[in-house]
Amino acid sequence: MYQQKANQPVFLYPGQGELQVGFGQDIYEQSQAAKDVFDLDTELRDLCFHGPQERLNNPYYNQAANFLAWIAISAALKEANILPQALAGQSLGEYAALSYAGAFEATDAIPMLKQRARIMTELIPSNSGMSAVLGLDTKTLEQHCVDASKPQEPCTVGTYSTPDRNVITGSDLAVERCAELCRSSGARTMPVKVSRAFHSPLAQQAEEEFAKVLEGFTINKPSLPIYYNRDGSTDCDDIGVMLAEQLVRPVQLVKIINHMLGDGLNHFVKIGPGGFFGDAVRTIARDQGLNVDLYQIESFDDIQKLSAKLKETEDSHV
C-alpha cells in the first residue's frame, strides 16, 4: 500500500484519440525538456503541431503521437520540479506511465506503439467498434452484453470507467444490439470514435502477434508504482505479457481509481486534453465522500500555475 506523500501528485495519462493538432506546441517552445522529447521523432512532432488532423487520427500515427505528447509534458513537469509519486494510464496511457517510470525508453516505445497500431489495424476485424453507455449500472450492462452476443459476434465491456458510465466493445452488430438493450433500460449510448473493437476477444490474434513483437524489446522493472489496467493493482510479474493481454482485456479504470483512493492518494495531475480520466476520479471519489485535488495540464501556463500552487502549499506547511 502506498500512502500519499506531501505535495506529490499521481500522474494520470489518458488513452488515445484526444490529441488535436497544435497541442503541446507552446510547451515545446517554452520548455527545453519538452523540446528534447518532441525532437526524438520530428515526423510525429510536426504532425502533432501542424497536422493534418485526419492523418493525426490515423491509428498508426495517433498512438505514438499521443505517447510522445504525454511524455513531453511529463518532461516539462519534471523540469518544473513537479514529480509524481505514482502513475496510472488508461489503455495507451499505460505506455507513458511505464516509460516515465523507466520500464523502457521513449525511443523504444515509439516503434513499439507503431507496431501495436499496425497489428491492431490488420488483425482486429474492421466490422467492429466500441460504444459508450451512460446511466446504466455495471451488472445490467454486463447482462445486456451477454444477451446481445452470438458465437461469432461478441460484445463485452471494454472499459469499466465509473459505476454507471462504461464502454462496450465487439462486432458492430453485437454492439448495436447491446446498445439497443441499454437504451431500452433507460441508458444513453454514443459511438466511440475508434476504428476497431479494442479490449475485445476479437483482438485475440492481435494479442498473439504483439506478444512476439514485445519479446524484441527490453522491459525493466518500473522505478515508481503504477496502477495497472489489468486489475487496478500495482502488481505485475511480466509487463510484456500484460501489455499484450491489454489488447483483449477490459480496462479496469474503476479498480485503478478505487485502489488509488484506498491507498490514501488524493492529489492528481491529469496529463493532456480531454477530461474523462479526471472526471472518473472525481465521480468515484465523490461517491465515496472523499475530496481530491485534480489539476489538468494542457499548456505551459498550466504547468506554471501548478508549480506556483504546489510551492504555495509547501510554504504553508513550513
N, C-alpha and C positions, 0 to 999 in steps of 0.2 A: 504494500500500500504506500502511496506517495502523498505526503502532506504538503499543502500549499506553502511555498517559501515566500516570505515577504517580498512584495513588489516584483515578483517574477511571474509572467503570464504563461498560458498554454497557447501555442500557435495552432490555429485551425486552418487547414488547406482545403479548398473546395474541389469538386470534381470538374470534369471538362465541360466545355460549352458556354462558359460565362465570359470568355475573353472577347473584347471588342477592339477593333482597330484603333490604335493610338494609345491604348492603355499601357502605362509604365514608362512612357517616353519622358515625362517630366522627372521621374525618379532617375532614369538613365542620365539625364542631363545634369542632375544636381548631386548624384551620389557616385563616387568613383567605384565603390564596391559593387553597386548595381551595374555600372557600366562594364566592369570586368566580366560579370556573369553574362550579360546580354551579348557581349562580344565573343563569347565562346562559340556562337553559331550565328554568323552575320546574316545568313539567309532567313533564319527564324526571326532574328531581331528586326530585320527590315519588314518582314511580313507582319509582325506584331504592330509596328509603328505606322506602316503605310498600306497594308492590305494587299489586294482587295479582300473584303470580308468573306466573300464566297470561298476564296482559297484558304483563308484562315480557318474557316469552318470545316474544311476537308479533314476527316479524321487523321489522315497521315501526318498532317502538319499540326492539327489542333492539339493533340495530346502532348507532343513535345513542346509546342509553343506555350501552352498553359504552364507546363512544368518550368520552362525557362523563366517565365514571368514571376512565378511564385518564388523561385529560388533567388532571383534578382532582388525582389522586395525583401526577402529574408536577409540577404547580404546587407542591404541598406539599413535594415533594423539593427543588425549586429554592429554595423559601423556607428550607429547612434547609441550603442551600448544598451539596446533593448534585447534581452536574451531570454529565451524560453526555458522553463524547467521541464516541460513535457510537450509532446506533439501529437496531433491527430490529423488524418487526412481522409477525405471522403473519396473512395474509389481511386481515380487517378491521383488525387491529392496525397495518397499514401506514399507515392514515389517521392514527392517533395519532402515529406516528413522523414523518410528513410535517408534521402540524400543529405538533408540538413544534419542528421544525426550521424553521418559518416558511414552508412552502410554501403554506399557506392558513390563514386564521383559523379558530378553533373555531366562530365564528358562521357561517361558510360551510360548514364540514364537516358540521354537524348537518343542514341541509336537503339537502345533497349525499347524505348517507347515508340520509335518509328516502326520497329519490328512488331511490337504489340498491335499497333494500329493496322498494319498491313495484314497480319494474321486474323485479327477480328473482322476486318472487312472481307477477306477472302473466304473465311471458313464459317462464319456465322451466317445463316440463311438471310437473304435480302428481304424476304417477305416476313419480317419480324420487326418488333419495335417495343416501345415502352409507353406507359401512360400513368400520370399522377392521379391518385384517388384522394379526395379531400372530404373529411366529415364522416368517416366510417371507421368503426373500431377494428382493430387488427384481426381479431378472431373471426368476425364476419367476413372480412376481406379474404382471409385465407380459405374459408369455406367456398366463397364465390370463385376463387382461383381453381379449386378442385372441381367444382361443378362445371366450369367453363372449359376445362381441359379435355383433350382427346389424346389417344396414344401418340399421334404424330403432330399434335397441335397443343403443346403445353402452355400453361400460363401459371406463373408463380410470382411471389412478392420479390422484387429485385432490390428494393431499398426500404428498410424499416426506418422511417425518418422521424416520426413522432407517433404517439399512440393513435392519432386519427388522421394522419397525413402520410401516405406511403406511395410507392411506385410499383406497378406491376410490369412484368416483362414476359415476352414469349412470342409465339407466332401471331401475326396480325389478326387472324380470325379469332383465335382464343382470347387475345387481349380485348378485342371489341366485344366478344360475348361476355367477358368478365366485366368490362366497363358498363355494359347494359344492365347486368345484375346489380352492380354497385349503384347505378343511378336509380334503379327500382327500389333500392334500400335507402334512398334519400341523399346519396353522396353526389358530389360533383367530380367530373373527370376531365382531364385535358391531356392531349398527346404530349409526350416529351420529345424535344427536337433532337433525336439521335437517329443514326442510320440503321441500327441493328438492335437486337434484343441482348443487351449486356446483362451480366449477372443472371444468366439463364442456363438451364440444362441444354439449350440449343448451342451453347458455346463449348460443349464437351470436346469436340475435335480441336477447337482453337486452344483450349487449355493444354491438351497433349502436345501440340506443336510449340506453344510458347514455353512450356517446361523445358523442351530441348534447347531453345534459344537461351534461356536463363542459365543453363549449365555452362555456357561460354563466358559468363561474367563472374567476377569476384564479388562476393557479397559478405560484408563484415558485420559483426555484432554492433548494433547502434549504441552510441555513446549517451543517448538520452532515452527515457521511457517513451514509448509510442503506444497509443491505444489503437489496436488493430481492428480493421473492418470485420475480420473473421468472427470474433466473439466479443469484441469490446475490451478485452483484457490487454495487458502489456506483455503477455507471454507468447513467445513464438520460437520453436526449436529450429525451424527451417524456413527462412524468409523466402527463398527461391520457390519452394513448394507452395507456400502461402500465396505468393504473387500470381502463380499460375492458377491456383484454385480460385483466386479472386474473380476470374472471368465467369465462373459458373455459380459461385456462392452469392447469396444476398449480402448487401452492405448493411451491417448491423449498427446503424447510426444511433439508434435508441440505446443500445447496450453500451456503446462508446461513451455517450453522454452520461448515462447512469453510473458507469464506472468512474468517470472523472469527478462527478459531483459526490459520489460515495467516498472518494479519496480526499475530499475536502477542497478540491480545486474550484476557485470561483473568479479568477481573473483570466480573461481570454482575449486573444488578438486574432481576428479573422483576416486572413491574407487575401487581398484581391476583391474584385467586384462580385455582386450577387450576394444577397443576404441570407440564403436559406440555412446554411450551417449555423450561422449565428442565431437566426430565428428559432431553430430547433433547440439550441442550448437554452435560450430564454424561455421558450414554451415549457420545456421539461423541468427547468429549474423552478419556474413559477408554479407549476402543478405540484411541486414538492415543497412549496413555501420557502424557497431559497432565493437569496439575492445574488446576482452575479454582475460583474463589471465586464463589458464586452466592447472592444474597440475594433473598428474596421479600417483597414489600410488600403486606400485606393490611389493615394497621391503622396508626393513628397511632403506636402503640407500636413497630411495626416500623421506622418512619421514625426515631424517636428512637434505637433500638438501632443502626441502620445509621450514623446520624450519629456516635454515640459510637465505633463501631468504626472508622470512617474517620479520625476525629480521633486515635484511639489509634495507628493505623498511621502517620499523618502525623507525630505526635510522636516516634515511634520512629525515624523517618528524619532527624530534625533533628539 
